[in-house]
Amino acid sequence: MTNRILDLSESPGHVSVWQGLFCLERKGADKITIPFDEIIAIVGSHRQLTFTQAFFARLAQSGGVFVSCDEKSRPVALMLPLEGHYLQTEQFMLQAQVPLPVKKRLWQEVVQAKILAQANTLLELHGEDYGLAAMAARVRSGDSENMEGQAARRYWHHLFQDEPDFRRDRDAEGKNALLNFGYTVLRAVTARAICGAGLHPSMGINHHNRYNTFVLADDLMEPFRPIIDKATACFQPEQEGMPVLDQKAKRCLYEALYASVSFNGEQRSLFDALTRICASLVQVYRGNRRNILLPD
């Protein structure tokens, strides 16, 4: 199995490199070894995990990313490979010189794809898109009329019909905690694809924040957020009431990220789709194509 996401949260353990392989050792359990090339991301959240320096270096060399979580399993740090492509420096320069009209056109395409994905999610869950598909058609260059925000207000109002007063809040618990966790893992694998294409995740096409080093990842993951939204909406917690970010909830979110997406007329894994999107963005920056590839 390739493109594994490993969640290390259930028990203490020691992570190292053994004969060139990822190695997890836990008291009273057999040693677990996995080829590093099969790992796309590792999420470490148990408070008694230990890691060797060799592990981090080998993970980065293979292109994997590491997500560190706090005591409440909330992601707080992301480690990415420093080098990702043999033409990296050249492509950094191209990326820094992209004209504003090109960025605005790209952002228009991303926002349209995001709203259409939201419309499709509502259609699948509730049999109606509540006008979102029509809103996607009205997105202009640079989303000058903020159709993304207008669509979001309508989308969140209808998505969780068991919680009609839901408000998106990064610091809240319940469904918000599930969304936050899922988005962070999605952001990590998006950033991995960006680095693999020789681009820098801190130079975005729309998001800009001097304290955010992953703005391009935040841009390109937008059309895929509804994957996490749908998984959260469909999740059935063990007990009635507010869902908790436990092992069952995490498993649900991970499984959603392994589902195939419709991309360029074909069914592709999310990880493959992200790789192709980033490669197409490089071609746009090089002037070899006009539009970025996005999910259907």
C-alpha positions as a printed Julia matrix, in Angstrom:
296×3 Matrix{Float64}:
   0.0    0.0     0.0
   1.41   3.4    -0.96
   0.48   6.9     0.22
   0.01   5.75    3.8
  -1.02   8.19    6.53
   0.24   6.88    9.87
  -1.5    8.03   13.05
   0.59   7.48   16.16
  -1.82   8.27   18.96
  -2.97   5.07   20.63
   0.08   4.1    22.7
   3.62   5.12   23.68
   6.38   4.09   21.34
   9.79   4.77   19.89
  10.19   5.67   16.21
  13.51   5.19   14.44
  15.13   3.91   11.26
  15.88   0.18   11.09
  17.67  -1.2     8.03
  16.47   1.8     6.02
  12.83   1.31    7.05
  10.44   3.25    9.27
  10.4    1.41   12.58
   7.89   1.65   15.44
   8.68  -0.2    18.67
   6.08  -0.48   21.46
   6.29  -2.31   24.76
   4.75  -5.76   24.55
   4.1   -5.54   20.78
   5.9   -6.68   17.66
   8.14  -4.23   15.85
   6.39  -2.5    12.91
   8.45  -1.65    9.84
   7.3    0.16    6.68
   9.27   1.42    3.64
   9.57   5.2     3.87
   8.59   5.57    0.2
   5.1    4.32    1.09
   4.53   7.03    3.7
   2.98  10.33    2.67
   2.34  11.7     6.18
   2.8   10.79    9.84
   0.61  12.31   12.56
   2.18  12.14   16.0
  -0.11  12.93   18.93
   0.64  10.54   21.82
   2.48  12.38   24.59
   4.98   9.54   25.17
   6.3    9.08   21.64
  10.03   9.46   21.04
  11.78   9.95   17.7
  15.35   9.76   16.48
  16.97  12.44   14.35
  17.65   9.78   11.72
  13.9    9.18   11.43
  13.11  12.83   10.67
  15.95  13.06    8.14
  14.91   9.87    6.35
  11.24  10.89    6.26
  12.15  14.24    4.7
  14.46  12.59    2.17
  11.61  10.36    1.02
   9.27  13.35    0.64
   7.07  12.58    3.65
   5.62  15.14    6.04
   5.25  15.07    9.82
   2.33  16.61   11.72
   2.79  17.17   15.46
  -0.27  17.43   17.75
  -0.81  18.82   21.23
  -2.36  17.05   24.23
  -5.87  17.49   22.74
  -4.84  15.95   19.4
  -4.96  19.36   17.74
  -2.26  19.76   15.04
   0.24  22.44   16.04
   3.28  21.93   13.77
   4.13  20.71   10.28
   7.53  19.51    9.02
   8.16  19.5     5.25
  11.13  18.44    3.09
  13.58  21.28    2.44
  14.28  20.13   -1.11
  11.69  18.73   -3.48
  12.75  19.13   -7.09
  15.93  19.35   -9.16
  14.83  22.71  -10.68
  13.67  24.11   -7.37
  15.64  27.39   -7.38
  14.63  28.21  -10.95
  10.99  27.54  -10.17
  11.11  29.61   -6.98
  12.16  32.56   -9.14
   9.35  31.96  -11.64
   6.88  31.66   -8.79
   7.99  34.97   -7.28
   7.52  36.77  -10.6
   4.0   35.6   -11.5
   1.99  38.63  -12.77
  -1.02  39.69  -10.72
  -3.53  39.1   -13.58
  -2.38  35.46  -13.76
  -2.84  35.04  -10.01
  -6.32  36.54  -10.21
  -7.29  34.18  -13.03
  -5.97  31.19  -11.11
  -7.85  32.21   -7.98
 -11.05  32.55  -10.0
 -10.6   28.94  -11.17
  -9.88  27.67   -7.65
 -12.9   29.42   -6.13
 -15.19  28.13   -8.89
 -13.96  24.58   -8.26
 -14.43  24.97   -4.5
 -18.0   26.25   -4.76
 -18.9   23.52   -7.26
 -17.48  20.93   -4.85
 -19.56  22.44   -2.05
 -22.64  22.35   -4.31
 -22.0   18.7    -5.11
 -21.59  17.87   -1.41
 -24.94  19.44   -0.55
 -26.55  17.67   -3.5
 -25.2   14.3    -2.36
 -26.18  14.81    1.28
 -29.49  16.64    0.95
 -30.63  16.33   -2.67
 -30.27  20.05   -3.4
 -27.35  22.41   -3.97
 -29.23  25.47   -2.63
 -28.08  27.63   -5.54
 -24.32  27.14   -5.1
 -23.69  25.88   -8.65
 -25.23  29.09  -10.0
 -23.02  31.11   -7.64
 -19.9   29.38   -8.99
 -20.74  30.63  -12.48
 -20.7   34.21  -11.18
 -17.13  34.13   -9.84
 -15.02  36.82  -11.52
 -11.28  37.32  -11.84
  -9.71  37.4    -8.39
 -13.18  36.7    -6.95
 -13.68  40.47   -6.82
 -17.25  40.09   -5.52
 -16.27  37.59   -2.8
 -18.53  34.84   -4.08
 -16.44  32.44   -1.98
 -17.63  34.12    1.22
 -21.22  34.4     0.03
 -21.29  30.73   -0.94
 -19.69  29.73    2.38
 -22.44  31.38    4.42
 -25.11  29.49    2.49
 -23.08  26.27    2.52
 -22.49  26.1     6.28
 -26.12  26.97    6.97
 -27.31  23.91    5.03
 -24.46  21.4     5.49
 -25.15  20.21    9.04
 -28.92  19.94    9.15
 -28.76  18.44   12.63
 -27.03  21.63   13.79
 -28.71  24.53   11.92
 -26.95  27.18   14.04
 -23.48  25.81   13.27
 -20.73  28.43   13.01
 -17.26  27.75   11.64
 -14.85  28.4    14.52
 -11.23  27.19   14.57
 -11.17  27.25   18.38
 -14.45  25.4    19.0
 -14.99  21.74   19.82
 -17.44  19.28   18.27
 -17.71  19.33   14.49
 -15.24  22.21   14.34
 -12.56  20.05   15.97
 -13.08  17.33   13.35
 -12.91  19.88   10.54
  -9.74  21.43   11.97
  -7.99  18.08   12.21
  -9.03  16.94    8.75
  -8.05  20.24    7.16
  -4.62  20.1     8.78
  -3.86  16.65    7.36
  -5.19  17.78    3.96
  -2.97  20.86    4.18
   0.04  18.69    4.97
  -0.38  16.41    1.95
  -1.07  19.46   -0.25
   2.14  21.09    0.95
   3.98  17.83    0.24
   2.75  17.88   -3.38
   3.78  21.52   -3.72
   7.33  20.8    -2.55
   7.49  17.73   -4.8
   6.74  19.97   -7.8
   9.6   22.29   -6.88
   7.37  25.15   -5.69
   7.54  27.04   -2.42
   4.45  26.75   -0.18
   4.88  30.3     1.2
   4.24  32.01   -2.18
   0.51  31.77   -2.81
  -1.86  32.9    -5.52
  -4.37  34.55   -3.18
  -3.8   33.81    0.51
  -1.22  36.13    2.01
  -0.14  36.34    5.62
   3.34  37.23    6.8
   3.01  34.66    9.6
   1.73  31.82    7.38
   4.39  29.84    5.51
   1.89  27.56    3.75
  -0.31  30.01    1.85
  -0.04  28.15   -1.46
  -1.19  24.97    0.27
  -4.15  26.91    1.66
  -4.94  28.06   -1.89
  -4.73  24.7    -3.63
  -6.53  22.66   -0.97
  -9.69  24.79   -1.21
 -11.56  22.6    -3.76
 -10.84  19.53   -1.61
 -12.12  20.86    1.73
 -15.63  19.46    1.07
 -14.12  15.96    1.31
 -13.53  16.65    5.0
 -16.85  18.49    5.35
 -18.81  15.53    3.99
 -16.97  13.04    6.23
 -17.73  15.24    9.26
 -21.4   15.53    8.29
 -21.7   11.75    7.88
 -19.77  10.84   11.03
 -21.77   9.0    13.67
 -20.19   9.35   17.15
 -20.33   6.58   19.72
 -22.65   8.62   21.93
 -25.32  11.14   21.11
 -24.4   14.79   21.32
 -21.32  16.73   20.32
 -18.8   14.55   18.41
 -15.37  14.12   19.96
 -12.08  13.94   18.07
 -11.36  10.37   19.11
  -9.83   7.44   17.23
 -13.11   6.65   15.48
 -13.47  10.23   14.25
  -9.87  10.34   13.02
 -10.32   7.04   11.19
 -13.38   8.47    9.43
 -11.42  11.53    8.31
  -8.44   9.48    7.11
 -10.71   7.17    5.12
 -12.23  10.21    3.42
  -8.77  11.31    2.28
  -8.18   7.88    0.74
 -11.35   8.06   -1.37
 -10.97   8.66   -5.11
 -11.85  12.02   -6.69
 -13.07  12.79  -10.19
 -10.16  14.48  -11.9
  -9.7   15.28  -15.58
 -12.39  12.75  -16.51
 -10.86   9.96  -14.44
 -11.06   8.6   -10.91
  -7.8    9.44   -9.15
  -6.55   9.27   -5.6
  -6.48  12.6    -3.79
  -2.69  12.4    -3.58
  -2.31  11.79   -7.31
  -4.73  14.64   -8.09
  -2.73  17.06   -5.91
   0.5   16.03   -7.62
  -1.02  16.69  -11.06
  -2.48  20.02   -9.95
   0.91  21.22   -8.73
   2.6   20.05  -11.94
   0.01  21.97  -13.99
   0.61  25.08  -11.87
   4.31  24.89  -12.75
   3.35  24.8   -16.43
   1.17  27.88  -15.97
   4.07  29.7   -14.32
   6.33  28.68  -17.2
   3.82  29.97  -19.75
   3.18  26.53  -21.24
  -0.52  26.43  -20.34
  -3.21  28.91  -19.37
  -5.34  27.04  -16.84
  -4.54  24.96  -13.8
  -5.91  21.41  -13.61
  -8.61  21.1   -10.94
 -11.07  18.41   -9.8
 -14.03  17.98  -12.14
